[in-house]
Amino acid sequence: MSTEARPERASVRLSARTIVLYAIGSVGTGGYATLPGLVLTYFLTDNLGVAALAAGVIVTAAKIWDVVIDPLIGAASDRQFARTGSRRGFMVLGAVTLPLFFALTFAVPPSWGPIAGAVCVLLAFLATATSFSLFQVPYVALPAELTDGYDERTRLLGWRVVVLTASILLFGAGGPALRKAGDDPVLGYLLMGIVAGLAIGIGMLVATRTADATSARRVGDGATPAAGIREQYASGFRALRRSQPFRALLGTFLLQALATGTMLAGAQYVATWVLRSEDAVTFVFVALVGPALIATPAWTVIARRVGKERAFGIASVLFALAAASLTIAVWAPGAWIYASVAVAGVAYAGLQSLPMAMLPDVISHDERTHGSGRAGTFTGIWTAGETVGFALGATTVSLTLALTGYVSTVAGAAVEQPDAAITGIVLSFSILPALIMLASLLPLRRYRLRRHDIDA
C-alpha cells in the first residue's frame, strides 16, 4: 500500500450533479431486476408452454452464470482502476450491449416449441446477464470511492434508491402495459423487450459519467489486483475470510434477496390466479413501490438517528410482518392485499437503501486495515450473492408451482388451476418470504461496524 496520503474525500459534500448522475444508473438496475423477475418465468410457462420446473431451471442457470463471472469482473475492474483511475470502461460496454440481448430474450415466438424456445431464451438471458454484470459490479463499487463519509454515503444511496423504486414502478407497471398494448402477445413481449432494453441501457450509460469522479485517486494507489483467474477467485474468498462485517452483511443481504425475489417472482401468478386479472400485477407494483418513494428519505433520517444497522433491522421485521399477513389470502383473497403490500413497500425502501449504504462502510473498513484497491473484489462477491438470492427466489416459486400441480399453457389457451396450485402461489408470496426475512436477522446481529468505526 502506498504511503502517500490519498486525496481527502470525507470532508467534501457530494455535488448534486454527482448524486443525480449516479442515481440515474438505477433506472437500469431497477429495470433489469424487475422485469425478468416479474415476467420471465411467466413468459416461459404461460407463453412458450415450458414446464414450471424447467422454467425455474432456465432462470437459475442464467443466475449461476452471474455467480461465476461477477468475481472475475470485480477483479478485472480493480485492475482497470489501478491502471486508469476509472472503472468506466466495463460500465460502458455493459450499457451498450444489454439492450440488444434483453430484447432477444423476449423475442422467441411460441411457434418454435417449448424446447427450442427454452434454449433460445436461456442463451439470450445469459448474454443479458453478462452485460448487466459488466455494468453493475463496478457501479456498486463507486460509492466507497466517491466519499468516505458515513452519513454522506447514506445520502448518496438514499437518492439512488428513490430512483430505483421509481424505476421499479415504471418497469413493473409499464412492462406489463407494453405487453398488453396489442392483441398479439408475441409482439407485445417483443415490444416490451425492445423499449425496456433501451431504457435500461440509457440509464446505465448516463451513470458511467460518475466513474470519472473517482479518478482523483492516484492511479496505482493501493494493492495490486489479482491477475490470474484462479487468483481472482481466491482474492474474493480471502475478502470473505478476513472481513467479518462483510460476511455478516452479505449473509443478510443474500437471504433478503431470496425473500424479495420469491415475492417478486410470485407477483404475476398472484395477479392472474388469486386476484383473477393479469393486469392486477400493475396495481400490486403500485402498492409496493408507491409508498417506497415516500419512505426512502424517512429511512435515511432514521439511520442518522439510530444507525444504519438498527434501521435495517426495523425494516426487515416490518417487511416480514407485512408479508406474513398475506397468507390470509389463501382463505379470503381480495383487494385488501394491496394494503399489506403497501406496508411491505415502506419496509422495502429501507431494505434497498440501507445495506447498499453499509457496503461502502465495509469496504473502507477493510481498506484501512488491509490496504486499498479491492472495492471491485468486494462488489463482485456482493453482486454474485445478490444474484444467488434472486435466482433462488424464482426457483423457489417454480418448485412450489411444480409440487402443487400448476398447469403450464401457451399464449391464448385457457386453463384452470387446481386449488393446491392456488394455495402454493399464495404461500410463495407470503409466508415463505416472511420466514426467510426473519432468518436474515441472524447474520445481521453479527454485523459490528458502527458510525465511530467509519468516521474515526
Secondary structure by P-SEA (a helix, b strand, c coil): cccccccccccccccaaaaaaaaaaaaaaaaaaccccccaaaaaaccccccaaaaaaaaaaaaaaaaacaaaaaaaaaaaaaccccaaaaaaaaaacaaaaaaaaacccccccaaaaaaaaaaaaaaaaaaaaacccccccccccccccaaaaaaaaaaaaaaaaaaaaaaaaaaaaaaaccccaaaaaaaaaaaaaaaaaaaaaaacccccccccccccccccccccaaaaaaaaaaaaaacaaaaaaaaaaaaaaaaaaaaaaaaaaaaccccccccaaaaaaaaacaaaaaaaaaaaaaaaaccaaaaaaaaaaaaaaaaaaacccccccccaaaaaaaaaaaaaaaaccaaaaaaaaaaaaaaaccccccaaaaaaaaaaaaaaaaaaaaaaaaaaaaaabbbbbcccbbbbbcaaaaaaaaaaacaaaaaaaaaaaaaaaacccccccccc
